[in-house]
Amino acid sequence: MFLSVFDVFKIGIGPSSSHTMGPMTAAGHFLDLLRRDPARDRAAAVKATLYGSLAFTGKGHATDRAVALGLLGWTPAAFDFDAAERQLDELGRSHLLRHDGLPPLAFDPATDIVFDYGPPLPGHANGLVFCARDSAGAELLSETYYSIGGGFVVTAQEREAPTASTQTSSWPYPFANAATMLRMAKESGLSIAAMKRANEIHLQPAEEVESGLARLWSVMNDCIERGMNQEGELPGGLRVRRRAAHIHRQLAAEKLANRSQPHASTDWLSVYAMAVNEENAAGGRVVTSPTNGAAGVVPAVLRYYLDHCVGAEPEKVSDFLLTAAAIGGLIKHNASISGAEAGCQGEVGSAAAMAAAGLCAVLGGSPAQIENAAEIALEHHLGMTCDPAAGLVQVPCIERNGIGAIKAVAAASLALRGDGSHFMPLDNCIEAMRQTGEAMNERFKETSLGGLAVNLPEC
């Protein structure tokens, strides 16, 4: 099993990796598929149908907008907001998609994106189907995609019969679970970060790995800074106001006046995380960590390490991210990081486990202590539902990232106080999360049909 750090952490846009980035990516894949189809010259129109959680919370997550942007040729990593808005405006007038290698395709986002509120597709809660038709309305090509969390997209065929792109044994340290990871660390004498780095270098040159990690942190940190300097209401109609900038000013003033409270460090953690998730809710540029809905936890804890931990070393940023990615890969491989599949335990729970592991690593923790830190953080998110009000990644998601970051730091601290031995292995905790997600009522898995989403103040 190998999942690159650049798969776990992907630069993209808000508000959702599974509902925004995934559908945008799927739309681009469908265009590529159509270009390769023998009947492409007869194609005259395109239609998209959203199922399951993509239908129920698609409006709040801007899934329809993401589909249109993907069909216009945009990708999450190369997104330019102003240029994309101009193209969307033009599409709204012309109702035509124009691409090299394809004839003009009729597409009106208002009518050709269908929200199907019936049963979800069988492969995953986040399903969507693209269809191309000829001028007479006959179907030429259809493909089903599943957005499985974290911006990852698979076709129905890939979901039913997954195939590994490379043999597991080809990687220097092919750990598929935490037990194997710990055994390999012990046998090799390497840290988790060093093993993960060796796997990455097997895929691309070392300098590219390091520059890529530096860019990830740069985008994460820029997102924190933007979020701490933006004011006003978030889009979507809930009239939720940004709070990170106000809290940041309070904390900075208290620090300058030497009036900081003993618990101020947790306030800093929260404001870093909330800044990221306010940016995400506004459709800004974020790094999936491992999802957009949980994008604030890892950056917040890493920024906390650099700004508030005695003896912090900036050169350890890459070790933090590599260690976090190793844990995120294990969770995705053996359970899920999708809120629509596992609830928020799969999103903020996974992010907290990743952040706890990363912090424990850069503070000198052993592989066993790192595994313990990840388990503590994940264990105390088990059963957490995903119940966003109005399908928007705002309530309770923004605050939840702040609390997840606090839990991550507490988990790392507890693990460092021990010797790494503990009762519940991380592998068992991940399996418990998978089972809990399977048993969780669908209303509490990103459908906005239960929990906080249906217990709103009367206006």
FIDRENMAR-80670 format. One record per residue (C-alpha): residue in three letters; chain; z, x, y. Coordinates in nm, 3 decimals. Each point is the difference from the previous one (the first is absolute). Layout:
<atoms>
("ala" "A" (Z X Y));
...
</atoms>
This chain:
<atoms>
("met" "A" (0.000 0.000 0.000));
("phe" "A" (-0.097 0.143 0.338));
("leu" "A" (0.014 -0.182 0.330));
("ser" "A" (-0.073 0.225 0.296));
("val" "A" (0.233 0.019 0.296));
("phe" "A" (-0.302 -0.110 0.203));
("asp" "A" (-0.023 -0.317 -0.209));
("val" "A" (0.368 -0.081 0.040));
("phe" "A" (-0.019 0.074 0.374));
("lys" "A" (-0.319 -0.134 0.159));
("ile" "A" (-0.084 -0.017 0.370));
("gly" "A" (-0.100 -0.352 0.088));
("ile" "A" (0.068 -0.300 0.222));
("gly" "A" (0.249 -0.286 0.004));
("pro" "A" (0.128 -0.243 -0.074));
("ser" "A" (-0.027 0.023 -0.381));
("ser" "A" (-0.129 0.252 -0.251));
("ser" "A" (-0.063 -0.267 -0.263));
("his" "A" (-0.115 -0.279 0.231));
("thr" "A" (-0.183 0.201 0.268));
("met" "A" (-0.097 0.345 -0.128));
("gly" "A" (-0.075 -0.113 -0.356));
("pro" "A" (-0.237 -0.286 0.093));
("met" "A" (-0.171 0.219 0.259));
("thr" "A" (-0.059 0.265 -0.266));
("ala" "A" (-0.115 -0.259 -0.255));
("ala" "A" (-0.258 -0.134 0.246));
("gly" "A" (-0.144 0.348 0.042));
("his" "A" (-0.012 0.048 -0.375));
("phe" "A" (-0.192 -0.326 -0.036));
("leu" "A" (-0.258 0.111 0.255));
("asp" "A" (-0.047 0.323 -0.197));
("leu" "A" (-0.036 -0.201 -0.320));
("leu" "A" (-0.260 -0.223 0.163));
("arg" "A" (-0.198 0.301 0.123));
("arg" "A" (-0.028 0.120 -0.360));
("asp" "A" (-0.098 -0.339 -0.140));
("pro" "A" (-0.370 -0.050 -0.096));
("ala" "A" (0.001 -0.339 0.176));
("arg" "A" (0.131 0.137 0.330));
("asp" "A" (-0.326 -0.067 0.188));
("arg" "A" (0.036 -0.373 -0.073));
("ala" "A" (0.355 -0.020 0.131));
("ala" "A" (0.034 -0.235 0.297));
("ala" "A" (0.368 -0.095 0.030));
("val" "A" (0.350 0.118 -0.091));
("lys" "A" (0.317 -0.201 -0.064));
("ala" "A" (0.361 0.098 -0.075));
("thr" "A" (0.269 -0.213 -0.167));
("leu" "A" (0.370 0.091 0.017));
("tyr" "A" (0.246 -0.100 -0.272));
("gly" "A" (0.374 0.005 -0.058));
("ser" "A" (0.208 0.188 0.253));
("leu" "A" (-0.313 0.105 0.190));
("ala" "A" (-0.068 -0.367 0.065));
("phe" "A" (0.356 -0.113 0.068));
("thr" "A" (0.089 0.278 0.245));
("gly" "A" (-0.347 0.124 0.087));
("lys" "A" (-0.005 -0.147 0.351));
("gly" "A" (0.330 0.164 0.090));
("his" "A" (-0.112 0.332 -0.146));
("ala" "A" (-0.346 -0.016 0.168));
("thr" "A" (-0.172 0.009 -0.339));
("asp" "A" (-0.298 -0.196 0.129));
("arg" "A" (-0.042 0.247 0.285));
("ala" "A" (0.030 0.290 -0.247));
("val" "A" (-0.271 -0.146 -0.223));
("ala" "A" (-0.234 -0.040 0.297));
("leu" "A" (0.072 0.355 0.115));
("gly" "A" (-0.064 0.136 -0.349));
("leu" "A" (-0.331 -0.184 -0.017));
("leu" "A" (-0.086 0.152 0.336));
("gly" "A" (0.047 0.341 -0.159));
("trp" "A" (0.346 0.100 0.124));
("thr" "A" (0.253 0.181 -0.218));
("pro" "A" (0.377 0.018 0.067));
("ala" "A" (0.000 0.380 0.041));
("ala" "A" (-0.288 0.005 0.250));
("phe" "A" (0.092 -0.307 0.201));
("asp" "A" (-0.076 -0.014 0.374));
("phe" "A" (0.163 -0.307 0.151));
("asp" "A" (-0.216 -0.037 0.311));
("ala" "A" (-0.331 0.054 -0.180));
("ala" "A" (0.104 -0.231 -0.282));
("glu" "A" (0.090 -0.275 0.246));
("arg" "A" (-0.342 0.025 0.161));
("gln" "A" (-0.167 -0.034 -0.339));
("leu" "A" (0.217 -0.297 -0.094));
("asp" "A" (-0.099 -0.173 0.324));
("glu" "A" (-0.367 0.061 -0.073));
("leu" "A" (0.042 -0.128 -0.358));
("gly" "A" (0.160 -0.315 0.138));
("arg" "A" (-0.316 -0.063 0.202));
("ser" "A" (-0.273 0.115 -0.238));
("his" "A" (0.156 -0.087 -0.339));
("leu" "A" (-0.203 0.289 -0.143));
("leu" "A" (0.093 0.324 -0.178));
("arg" "A" (-0.248 0.283 0.047));
("his" "A" (0.022 0.310 -0.219));
("asp" "A" (-0.235 0.274 -0.107));
("gly" "A" (-0.137 -0.066 -0.347));
("leu" "A" (0.056 -0.375 0.020));
("pro" "A" (-0.181 -0.293 0.161));
("pro" "A" (0.185 -0.194 0.274));
("leu" "A" (0.279 -0.199 -0.165));
("ala" "A" (0.124 -0.333 0.134));
("phe" "A" (0.377 0.004 0.037));
("asp" "A" (0.218 -0.217 0.222));
("pro" "A" (0.368 0.101 -0.032));
("ala" "A" (0.109 -0.352 0.099));
("thr" "A" (-0.173 -0.165 -0.297));
("asp" "A" (-0.093 0.275 -0.245));
("ile" "A" (0.357 0.117 -0.061));
("val" "A" (0.165 -0.266 -0.216));
("phe" "A" (0.377 -0.028 -0.053));
("asp" "A" (0.052 -0.143 -0.349));
("tyr" "A" (0.355 -0.136 -0.023));
("gly" "A" (-0.027 -0.083 -0.368));
("pro" "A" (0.119 0.214 -0.291));
("pro" "A" (-0.031 0.377 0.046));
("leu" "A" (-0.255 0.197 -0.197));
("pro" "A" (0.132 0.125 -0.336));
("gly" "A" (0.004 0.374 0.073));
("his" "A" (0.232 0.018 0.302));
("ala" "A" (0.152 -0.211 0.275));
("asn" "A" (-0.235 0.161 0.255));
("gly" "A" (-0.351 -0.096 -0.110));
("leu" "A" (-0.327 -0.035 0.189));
("val" "A" (-0.359 -0.066 -0.104));
("phe" "A" (-0.312 0.108 0.188));
("cys" "A" (-0.331 -0.168 -0.067));
("ala" "A" (-0.355 0.074 0.122));
("arg" "A" (-0.264 -0.276 -0.010));
("asp" "A" (-0.370 -0.022 0.067));
("ser" "A" (-0.165 -0.221 0.263));
("ala" "A" (-0.001 -0.296 -0.241));
("gly" "A" (0.374 0.031 -0.065));
("ala" "A" (-0.031 0.146 -0.350));
("glu" "A" (0.266 0.257 -0.093));
("leu" "A" (-0.133 0.355 -0.028));
("leu" "A" (0.320 0.200 -0.035));
("ser" "A" (0.370 -0.073 -0.025));
("glu" "A" (0.299 0.228 -0.039));
("thr" "A" (0.372 -0.068 -0.031));
("tyr" "A" (0.247 0.242 0.157));
("tyr" "A" (0.377 0.028 -0.011));
("ser" "A" (0.197 0.158 0.282));
("ile" "A" (0.289 0.140 -0.202));
("gly" "A" (0.218 0.141 0.278));
("gly" "A" (0.001 0.309 0.216));
("gly" "A" (-0.368 -0.045 0.089));
("phe" "A" (-0.107 0.049 -0.362));
("val" "A" (-0.288 -0.221 -0.117));
("val" "A" (-0.135 -0.055 -0.351));
("thr" "A" (-0.272 -0.225 -0.140));
("ala" "A" (0.083 -0.266 -0.257));
("gln" "A" (-0.152 0.220 -0.270));
("glu" "A" (0.206 0.301 0.108));
("arg" "A" (0.313 -0.217 0.005));
("glu" "A" (-0.063 -0.126 -0.352));
("ala" "A" (-0.099 0.336 -0.149));
("pro" "A" (0.125 0.284 0.220));
("thr" "A" (-0.147 0.341 -0.066));
("ala" "A" (0.137 0.334 0.109));
("ser" "A" (-0.239 0.199 0.216));
("thr" "A" (0.136 0.321 -0.145));
("gln" "A" (0.198 0.093 -0.306));
("thr" "A" (0.374 0.012 0.056));
("ser" "A" (0.021 0.336 -0.174));
("ser" "A" (-0.236 0.157 0.256));
("trp" "A" (0.273 0.014 0.264));
("pro" "A" (0.249 0.289 0.005));
("tyr" "A" (0.299 -0.237 -0.003));
("pro" "A" (-0.114 -0.338 -0.138));
("phe" "A" (0.327 -0.193 0.023));
("ala" "A" (-0.036 -0.377 -0.042));
("asn" "A" (0.371 -0.082 0.018));
("ala" "A" (0.315 0.145 0.149));
("ala" "A" (0.132 0.133 -0.329));
("thr" "A" (-0.312 0.211 -0.051));
("met" "A" (0.009 0.108 0.364));
("leu" "A" (0.357 0.129 -0.042));
("arg" "A" (-0.084 0.173 -0.328));
("met" "A" (-0.300 0.175 0.154));
("ala" "A" (0.206 0.107 0.301));
("lys" "A" (0.263 0.149 -0.228));
("glu" "A" (-0.252 0.180 -0.220));
("ser" "A" (-0.203 0.136 0.291));
("gly" "A" (0.285 0.074 0.237));
("leu" "A" (-0.200 -0.173 0.275));
("ser" "A" (0.106 -0.269 0.242));
("ile" "A" (-0.157 -0.346 -0.011));
("ala" "A" (-0.188 0.085 0.319));
("ala" "A" (-0.134 0.324 -0.151));
("met" "A" (-0.126 -0.181 -0.311));
("lys" "A" (-0.160 -0.270 0.213));
("arg" "A" (-0.160 0.267 0.220));
("ala" "A" (-0.142 0.175 -0.307));
("asn" "A" (-0.158 -0.329 -0.110));
("glu" "A" (-0.148 -0.053 0.345));
("ile" "A" (-0.142 0.353 0.015));
("his" "A" (-0.167 -0.068 -0.334));
("leu" "A" (-0.199 -0.266 0.187));
("gln" "A" (-0.073 0.177 0.332));
("pro" "A" (0.068 0.334 0.175));
("ala" "A" (0.357 0.075 0.101));
("glu" "A" (-0.085 0.021 0.370));
("glu" "A" (-0.155 -0.348 -0.013));
("val" "A" (0.312 -0.136 -0.166));
("glu" "A" (0.224 0.149 0.268));
("ser" "A" (-0.221 -0.110 0.289));
("gly" "A" (-0.022 -0.348 -0.149));
("leu" "A" (0.378 -0.023 -0.026));
("ala" "A" (0.037 0.120 0.358));
("arg" "A" (-0.243 -0.268 0.116));
("leu" "A" (0.191 -0.270 -0.188));
("trp" "A" (0.323 0.096 0.174));
("ser" "A" (-0.177 0.022 0.335));
("val" "A" (-0.128 -0.357 -0.035));
("met" "A" (0.341 -0.121 -0.118));
("asn" "A" (0.179 0.165 0.288));
("asp" "A" (-0.255 -0.119 0.255));
("cys" "A" (0.057 -0.353 -0.130));
("ile" "A" (0.376 0.037 0.056));
("glu" "A" (-0.059 0.123 0.354));
("arg" "A" (-0.242 -0.282 0.084));
("gly" "A" (0.236 -0.259 -0.140));
("met" "A" (0.292 0.133 0.203));
("asn" "A" (-0.201 -0.037 0.320));
("gln" "A" (-0.162 -0.343 -0.039));
("glu" "A" (0.139 -0.329 0.132));
("gly" "A" (-0.090 -0.367 -0.019));
("glu" "A" (-0.061 -0.264 -0.266));
("leu" "A" (-0.162 0.068 -0.334));
("pro" "A" (-0.314 -0.201 -0.084));
("gly" "A" (0.002 -0.293 -0.241));
("gly" "A" (0.180 -0.284 0.175));
("leu" "A" (0.361 0.061 -0.104));
("arg" "A" (0.068 0.148 0.345));
("val" "A" (0.194 0.288 -0.154));
("arg" "A" (0.069 0.259 0.268));
("arg" "A" (-0.015 0.373 -0.058));
("arg" "A" (0.347 0.154 0.006));
("ala" "A" (-0.050 0.367 -0.089));
("ala" "A" (-0.072 0.115 0.356));
("his" "A" (0.312 -0.168 0.140));
("ile" "A" (0.225 0.135 -0.276));
("his" "A" (-0.151 0.346 0.041));
("arg" "A" (0.079 0.001 0.371));
("gln" "A" (0.359 -0.103 -0.072));
("leu" "A" (0.046 0.271 -0.261));
("ala" "A" (-0.156 0.268 0.221));
("ala" "A" (0.222 -0.096 0.295));
("glu" "A" (0.314 0.004 -0.215));
("lys" "A" (-0.091 0.339 -0.141));
("leu" "A" (-0.066 0.142 0.348));
("ala" "A" (0.335 -0.132 0.123));
("asn" "A" (0.175 0.128 -0.312));
("arg" "A" (0.106 -0.358 -0.084));
("ser" "A" (-0.161 -0.029 -0.343));
("gln" "A" (0.196 -0.197 -0.258));
("pro" "A" (0.075 0.148 -0.346));
("his" "A" (-0.248 -0.242 -0.155));
("ala" "A" (-0.279 0.095 0.245));
("ser" "A" (-0.186 0.191 -0.270));
("thr" "A" (-0.066 -0.326 -0.185));
("asp" "A" (-0.123 -0.153 0.325));
("trp" "A" (-0.247 0.286 0.040));
("leu" "A" (-0.117 -0.053 -0.357));
("ser" "A" (-0.054 -0.368 0.068));
("val" "A" (-0.185 0.053 0.326));
("tyr" "A" (-0.239 0.252 -0.157));
("ala" "A" (-0.079 -0.241 -0.282));
("met" "A" (-0.025 -0.306 0.223));
("ala" "A" (-0.232 0.185 0.238));
("val" "A" (-0.244 0.062 -0.286));
("asn" "A" (0.012 -0.354 -0.128));
("glu" "A" (-0.040 -0.152 0.343));
("glu" "A" (-0.315 0.210 0.034));
("asn" "A" (-0.109 -0.118 -0.344));
("ala" "A" (0.061 -0.365 0.092));
("ala" "A" (-0.215 0.051 0.310));
("gly" "A" (-0.288 0.134 -0.211));
("gly" "A" (0.050 0.362 0.102));
("arg" "A" (-0.068 0.319 -0.194));
("val" "A" (0.260 0.074 -0.267));
("val" "A" (0.031 0.191 -0.325));
("thr" "A" (0.054 -0.207 -0.313));
("ser" "A" (0.334 0.123 -0.135));
("pro" "A" (-0.066 -0.128 -0.265));
("thr" "A" (-0.108 -0.328 0.170));
("asn" "A" (-0.039 -0.116 0.359));
("gly" "A" (0.282 -0.251 -0.028));
("ala" "A" (0.231 0.291 -0.092));
("ala" "A" (-0.172 0.261 0.218));
("gly" "A" (0.305 0.072 0.217));
("val" "A" (0.247 0.125 -0.260));
("val" "A" (-0.143 0.340 -0.094));
("pro" "A" (-0.096 0.104 0.357));
("ala" "A" (0.341 -0.110 0.129));
("val" "A" (0.191 0.205 -0.256));
("leu" "A" (-0.222 0.304 0.053));
("arg" "A" (0.041 -0.025 0.378));
("tyr" "A" (0.376 -0.042 -0.055));
("tyr" "A" (0.003 0.323 -0.202));
("leu" "A" (-0.182 0.193 0.273));
("asp" "A" (0.197 -0.141 0.294));
("his" "A" (0.349 -0.054 -0.137));
("cys" "A" (0.066 0.225 -0.301));
("val" "A" (0.157 0.338 0.068));
("gly" "A" (-0.229 0.283 -0.101));
("ala" "A" (-0.310 -0.219 -0.041));
("glu" "A" (-0.314 0.206 -0.064));
("pro" "A" (-0.335 -0.144 0.118));
("glu" "A" (-0.185 0.198 -0.268));
("lys" "A" (0.169 -0.218 -0.261));
("val" "A" (-0.188 -0.311 0.113));
("ser" "A" (-0.259 0.058 -0.273));
("asp" "A" (0.271 0.028 -0.268));
("phe" "A" (0.149 -0.329 0.121));
("leu" "A" (-0.337 -0.180 -0.022));
("leu" "A" (-0.095 0.153 -0.336));
("thr" "A" (0.334 -0.095 -0.154));
("ala" "A" (-0.020 -0.352 0.142));
("ala" "A" (-0.355 -0.037 -0.132));
("ala" "A" (0.107 0.111 -0.348));
("ile" "A" (0.258 -0.281 -0.012));
("gly" "A" (-0.241 -0.253 0.151));
("gly" "A" (-0.259 0.089 -0.263));
("leu" "A" (0.250 -0.057 -0.281));
("ile" "A" (0.094 -0.342 0.136));
("lys" "A" (-0.360 -0.109 0.046));
("his" "A" (-0.100 0.127 -0.345));
("asn" "A" (0.289 -0.162 -0.185));
("ala" "A" (0.069 -0.311 0.211));
("ser" "A" (-0.151 -0.109 0.334));
("ile" "A" (0.009 0.067 0.373));
("ser" "A" (-0.155 -0.340 0.080));
("gly" "A" (0.209 -0.264 0.175));
("ala" "A" (-0.224 -0.270 -0.144));
("glu" "A" (0.069 0.130 -0.350));
("ala" "A" (0.359 0.124 0.014));
("gly" "A" (0.152 -0.132 0.324));
("cys" "A" (0.138 0.225 0.270));
("gln" "A" (0.186 0.208 -0.258));
("gly" "A" (-0.346 0.138 -0.076));
("glu" "A" (-0.067 0.083 0.365));
("val" "A" (0.315 0.092 0.195));
("gly" "A" (0.183 0.078 -0.326));
("ser" "A" (-0.267 0.249 -0.102));
("ala" "A" (-0.016 0.147 0.351));
("ala" "A" (0.378 0.049 0.006));
("ala" "A" (-0.010 0.175 -0.338));
("met" "A" (-0.278 0.227 0.125));
("ala" "A" (0.179 0.080 0.325));
("ala" "A" (0.332 0.064 -0.176));
("ala" "A" (-0.172 0.242 -0.237));
("gly" "A" (-0.177 0.179 0.285));
("leu" "A" (0.317 0.038 0.205));
("cys" "A" (0.202 0.117 -0.299));
("ala" "A" (-0.268 0.262 -0.070));
("val" "A" (-0.009 0.151 0.349));
("leu" "A" (0.380 0.003 0.015));
("gly" "A" (0.005 0.224 -0.306));
("gly" "A" (0.039 -0.251 -0.280));
("ser" "A" (-0.088 0.093 -0.357));
("pro" "A" (-0.263 -0.196 -0.194));
("ala" "A" (0.281 -0.192 -0.171));
("gln" "A" (0.164 -0.085 0.332));
("ile" "A" (-0.337 -0.108 0.142));
("glu" "A" (-0.059 -0.232 -0.297));
("asn" "A" (0.351 -0.138 0.050));
("ala" "A" (-0.063 -0.060 0.372));
("ala" "A" (-0.319 -0.193 -0.074));
("glu" "A" (0.176 -0.210 -0.264));
("ile" "A" (0.291 -0.088 0.229));
("ala" "A" (-0.233 -0.114 0.276));
("leu" "A" (-0.223 -0.204 -0.230));
("glu" "A" (0.290 -0.152 -0.193));
("his" "A" (0.145 -0.152 0.314));
("his" "A" (-0.321 -0.176 0.091));
("leu" "A" (-0.047 -0.169 -0.338));
("gly" "A" (-0.073 -0.371 0.033));
("met" "A" (-0.103 0.017 0.366));
("thr" "A" (-0.249 -0.276 0.076));
("cys" "A" (-0.309 0.016 0.219));
("asp" "A" (0.019 -0.308 0.224));
("pro" "A" (-0.169 0.076 0.333));
("ala" "A" (0.023 -0.274 0.260));
("ala" "A" (-0.347 -0.146 0.067));
("gly" "A" (-0.149 0.272 -0.219));
("leu" "A" (0.053 0.254 0.279));
("val" "A" (0.141 0.346 -0.070));
("gln" "A" (0.273 -0.053 0.261));
("val" "A" (0.295 -0.208 -0.121));
("pro" "A" (0.183 0.138 -0.196));
("cys" "A" (-0.228 0.299 -0.058));
("ile" "A" (0.061 0.202 0.317));
("glu" "A" (0.380 0.005 -0.027));
("arg" "A" (-0.023 0.038 -0.378));
("asn" "A" (-0.167 0.337 0.047));
("gly" "A" (0.288 0.114 0.216));
("ile" "A" (0.256 -0.102 -0.260));
("gly" "A" (-0.214 0.158 -0.275));
("ala" "A" (0.004 0.330 0.188));
("ile" "A" (0.379 -0.017 0.030));
("lys" "A" (0.032 -0.067 -0.373));
("ala" "A" (-0.229 0.297 -0.072));
("val" "A" (0.218 0.240 0.197));
("ala" "A" (0.316 -0.137 -0.163));
("ala" "A" (-0.158 0.039 -0.345));
("ala" "A" (-0.100 0.361 0.067));
("ser" "A" (0.348 0.078 0.132));
("leu" "A" (0.169 -0.152 -0.305));
("ala" "A" (-0.228 0.189 -0.236));
("leu" "A" (0.068 0.331 0.176));
("arg" "A" (0.374 -0.058 -0.046));
("gly" "A" (-0.054 0.000 -0.376));
("asp" "A" (-0.156 0.235 -0.253));
("gly" "A" (-0.297 -0.221 -0.090));
("ser" "A" (0.156 -0.164 -0.304));
("his" "A" (0.022 -0.378 0.022));
("phe" "A" (0.007 -0.312 -0.216));
("met" "A" (-0.332 -0.174 0.076));
("pro" "A" (-0.316 0.213 -0.028));
("leu" "A" (-0.275 -0.057 0.256));
("asp" "A" (-0.245 -0.098 -0.275));
("asn" "A" (0.228 -0.283 -0.109));
("cys" "A" (0.046 -0.115 0.358));
("ile" "A" (-0.378 -0.008 0.051));
("glu" "A" (-0.036 -0.207 -0.317));
("ala" "A" (0.272 -0.236 0.124));
("met" "A" (-0.197 -0.043 0.322));
("arg" "A" (-0.316 -0.078 -0.196));
("gln" "A" (0.177 -0.260 -0.212));
("thr" "A" (0.169 -0.152 0.305));
("gly" "A" (-0.334 -0.028 0.176));
("glu" "A" (-0.158 -0.172 -0.298));
("ala" "A" (0.285 -0.252 -0.018));
("met" "A" (0.016 -0.065 0.376));
("asn" "A" (-0.118 -0.343 0.110));
("glu" "A" (-0.344 0.016 0.161));
("arg" "A" (0.137 -0.167 0.315));
("phe" "A" (0.192 0.318 0.075));
("lys" "A" (-0.292 0.241 -0.042));
("glu" "A" (-0.190 0.009 0.328));
("thr" "A" (-0.116 -0.361 0.000));
("ser" "A" (0.222 -0.119 0.288));
("leu" "A" (0.095 -0.297 -0.216));
("gly" "A" (0.367 0.084 -0.048));
("gly" "A" (0.308 0.178 0.136));
("leu" "A" (0.013 0.097 0.365));
("ala" "A" (-0.358 -0.113 0.049));
("val" "A" (0.092 -0.366 -0.043));
("asn" "A" (0.342 0.016 0.167));
("leu" "A" (-0.106 0.049 0.360));
("pro" "A" (0.169 -0.119 0.320));
("glu" "A" (-0.115 -0.344 0.111));
("cys" "A" (-0.195 0.028 0.324));
</atoms>
